[in-house]
Amino acid sequence: MNKENKTIDPKTIKGWGIDADPKNDPTYPMRERMNVSQDPDSKHRPASLQPVDVEVLKSIERPNVSAVFGTPEPPSGLSGAIRRLAFHYSENRYRHWLPLIVADRVNMVEGLIDDLAHGKVPNLWAEKGYDMDWKYKRGSLILKLAAVTAMSAGLAVWLSSGGDKAGNGRRPKAGRRSKGYIDYNDYSS
């Protein structure tokens, strides 16, 4: 089946050019109040750029840092190393975004460790917003706490279990058979 490439007239598309009239622009009244006579020119960078006095991670797609950027938390520690690794890849790759998500979680753990190192015990109940969950989403909070309790109890039982169980790296003592052991000599004729 051979299809022809047809050019589409933009005027036939419903809603095309809806923002062409500046009077129809939702920001137009604000521009009048601020005495902005024309659209900002996106092709030219501002004359005075924000100084770069801390490490700023930038995308490989852009040669320069953006005109304005945040500086309160420059990358540091393990999370910073993960972020630096992520910025070696293009923004359209999972190799860029997934490490950034991991770095956020690592940064949270680093913050908890830093709080404990400085003698501050974090109030995780309040910081995680469990008061609001208790007030508005009680069922899901109870389910979440039950799951965490069950996982913790299971982990405690698993870690405390010992003895001659298969998979713990110990061999059964001589003369004793471990559970599930089949001695094929018992079936000989």
Long-range contacts (C-beta under 8 A, 24 or more apart in sequence): 57-83, 57-84, 57-87, 58-87, 59-87, 59-90, 59-91, 60-87, 60-88, 60-89, 60-90, 61-90, 61-91, 77-106, 77-107, 77-110, 78-106, 78-110, 79-103, 79-104, 79-106, 79-107, 79-110, 82-106
